[in-house]
Amino acid sequence: MDPRINGFDYRRVTVADGVTLNVAVGGSGPAVVLLHGFPQTHLMWRHVAADLAADHTVICPDLRGYGDSDKPVDTDGTGYAKRTMAADVVALAGALGHERFALAGHDRGALVAFRAGLDHPTAISRLALLDVVPTLDMWEVLHGTSAAVAFHLYLMAQPPGLPEELIGGSPDAFFGHFLDVWTRDPEALPADVRAAYLRASRSAVTSIVADYRASAGIDVDHDSADRAAGNQLRMPVTVLQQDWGAALGYDAAGVWRAWAPDLEHRTVTSGHFMAEEAPAEVVRALRALLDR
């Protein structure tokens, strides 16, 4: 059996027609929803969730298409739009009795959280976004040889067929590559956790690719429409990220401030998997956000 978050209850919650999410729930008090990134599951929040559960109801789902959640076939290009996945999250919290909640996301989960903040501002009280750039801005800041760091974005943006075949031919090598090169502290991903991530990812190649493909299509359309309309995140926002601005040559805080007027932007020294490499730092940032 894969490792679990100690002290949390596990259940399955239906959030849309034919879509049920695997979710871990612990603690009591105001609700905080934590969304995982790629190539991971809800388990990435195990340290942070245990701390927050001392005085919050902490909800950690596997996103649709990931982990032990359902993986519907994307028939029309909208099945893994961040708008669709954000609606899952709001429905999940509502099904658990929370119409308003704080939301934190890492990597892909941060893109879902970002969309939830724009689409459901009355539901999201606070928003934390870990180590991403908004989808529209992401494509704009990638250029030249520095874009090679994001080769997987371009691979999974291709039409259905080739990406799935290539990744499915050696999934552990593909997903394991990111687990290895994106961490600065390999001990932060112990063998049983790493194995759980690989198991989950190799069984979800098609849906993971669909998630990424949406970020090269419909997600860009949605972000572009919001930018044109001047829509912004209305709630207090905290962004934690590696120094991508220096690495890729752009003003990271400025990019985020255009979307989030009430912004706390911090650069971290840990690797990409900061909730596992530097959980105490992430907890401090989240608690400070919850107190704003």
Helices and strands as residue ranges (DSSP letters): E 9-16, E 19-26, E 31-35, G 42-45, H 46-52, E 57-61, H 82-95, E 101-106, H 108-119, E 124-130, H 135-141, G 144-150, H 151-156, H 162-169, H 171-181, G 186-188, H 191-202, H 205-214, H 218-229, E 237-241, H 244-248, H 252-259, E 263-267, H 274-277, H 279-291
